[in-house]
Amino acid sequence: ISACLVGSEMCIRDSVLVMPKLSPTMTEGVISKLNIKPGQVVASHDAVMEVSTSSLLNTSDEKSVMDIEIIEDMHVAVVFGKVNDVLKVGSPVALLCDSADDIAMATDLKVRYVA
């Protein structure tokens, strides 16, 4: 997935947090917990969300739940996802910036995603 930021340019280090692929056959996941909000600073190795596949499967025996961590310090600019959202792998959950100065710019942008 690539992000096209319309109306202004963002720092090249800005990142889109997406629904991860937890297994080779996973096509979508559920945000079972969301630990971020706009304006928040997240540190390296902070768990920003919990992803589950349990409600997508037919049996309760097959359940995958995983904390998703950030690998570097970032600032949360925009959060697209909500708890209990079912998202396809690669769908945007949040826009993260490496600088607090970029947050205001990011919230003023219209973000369009192209698969």
N, C-alpha and C positions, 0 to 999 in steps of 0.2 A: 504494500500500500504506500502511496506517496501523498504528501500533503502539498497543496498549492495554497499559498498564503496570498490573499488578494487585498490590494489597497496599500500595502507597504511591505518592505522586506524585513525579515526577521534574521537574527543571528544564525549562522549556519549550524551552531551547536544545539539549537532548539530541537526538541524531540517529541515524537508522538508516542505515547504509551498505548499499546494495542493489546487486544485479547490474545494471549499466548497460545501456542499449540502444545498441550501437555503430553500428547501421545501421537503416534503416527496416524491414527485413525480419527483423531478429534477434528471436528469441523466447526463446533461452536461450544461456548462455555457460559456459565452463569457467574455473575459477580455476586458472591455470597457475602462479601464484606468489603467495604471501601474505606480506607484510612486516610484519604486525602481530601482537601478542599482548596478552592482558589486562594492564592496568596500564601499558602503554607510552604515552608521550606522542608524538604525531605532530604535526609542524610543518606549517604552510601549505606547499603544493606538494610534500610528501613523497608518493612513490608507495607506496600502501598495498597494492596488489595488481596483478597482471597478469591480464588477461582475454583468452582466446583463443576463437575459433570454429572453429579448424582441425579438431578431432576430430569436429565436428558436421557437417562438409561431406563430400561424396562425393569431391571431388578435392583434391589437395594444392596446386593452383594458386590456389584460393580460400581465402586464409588472412587472418584479421584478428587481430592481437595488439596490445593497447594497455595502457599503464600507466595506472592510475587514481589520480589525485592528490586529496589533501584540500585544500580551499580555505581552511581556517582551522585554527589550533592546536586540537587536541582530545586527549582522554584516551580510550584504548580500555578499555571496561568489559567487554564480552562479545564473543567471536568465535564465530559460528555456523558459518561456512564453513570448508572445508579444501581443501588443494591437490587438484586433480583432481575436485572436486565439479562436477557439471553442474547449474546452477541456472536457473530461469526468470527472465526479465527482471523486476526488481522484488523478487526474493526477498531476504530479509535475509542479509547477510554478517557484520555486526558492529554493536554498539551503541556509540556514541561519546558522551562527556560533555564539557562545557566546563570541568568542575572535577574535580580529583582526589577531592574530598570525595564526589562523586556515584558513584564507582566501587563502593564498598562497598554502597551502597544498590541500585545496578543489579544487582549479582551476587546479591542476596537476593531480587530480584523474579522472578516468573513472567511471562514475556513471551509474549503471544498476538498473532499477526498476523492481520489481517483484510484480505482482498483488496478 
